[in-house]
Amino acid sequence: MNDDHRSAPIPVTRDVDQGTAKLLPDIDRERAWLLTVNGAPQSYVDLDDPTYIEFEYVRRLAHVVDCAAEEGAPLDVLHLGGGALTLPRYVAATRPGSRQDVVEADRALLQLVREKLPLAPGIGVTPHAADARAWAQAAPAASVDLLIADVFGGSRVPAHLTSVEYARVAERVLKPEGIYAANLADGAPFTFLRSQLATFQAVFAEVALIAEPSVLRGRRFGNAVLLASRHPLDVAALARRTAGDAFPARVEHGDALRRFIAQAPMVDDTAARPSPEPPEGAFGIG
């Protein structure tokens, strides 16, 4: 008998604050895991290679990180929404010396990730169990280079993270040349996505949108990354990177984006609503 055989990783199932979380091992990568909550994929982490990105929308957020400053330069980053800490691990690996705070409202989920997918020591990532908007409101002004929002209550972006008041909170926390990036999800006729762009356009001088052409044409429900900044965004660099992905995306900006937004209204706290419920199977794992 071969004594070198090692037992396969065992899936983990645990009740968390928002339902049932599962950690599923990837049979093709020795220490890689998929995190799902209530059956919906939330994160993918390769503990041996934190630069490996599985989800396309996370890759687009990673492109934003890559274009935010000179290669390898450390950044101050605030992550709203933690999941399995995929992007904080990526930033720590590609930009050593970065200081990162990660805010995750689901305490039980955060405990599961800390226990089963531990962070390497001394990489400058500090998780916090707290409400995303409340944490951002209490954060020092002009303190971060990047504010990355990837917050879903179940499969929907919470309403209190969609309003113009929230956009002003984000603007206050960012340094003068800082960038806000949010993972959103919508489908035709894009009532939610257009209103989000109009809302952030009311606060920030620059907005842009990264999404696959099939999503922008209304052929399917999907993720889109909203970008906002007081300072001009490096749209050309982002466009080159996103166009080269396995599932190429477009960067909408300027006149094209204004046509997409059209007459969509911005929303305040009194009118804010969560993002739409995705169609059945839109983000399922099969």
Protein Blocks (a to p, Z undefined) as FASTA:
>chain_A
ZZkbccdddddddddfklcadddddfkbmkbccddeehiafbdcdfklmmbcfblklmmm
mmmmmmmpcehiacddddehjklolmmmmmmmmmghiacddddfblmlmmmmmmmmccce
hklpacddddfklmmmmpcehkbfbdcddddehjaccfklmcfklmmmmmmmpcfkbccd
dddddddehlmmmmmmmmmmmmpmbdcddddfklmnopagcdddddddfbdcdfklmmmm
mmmpmbdcdddehjllmmmnmmaccddfklgccdddddehklmgZZ
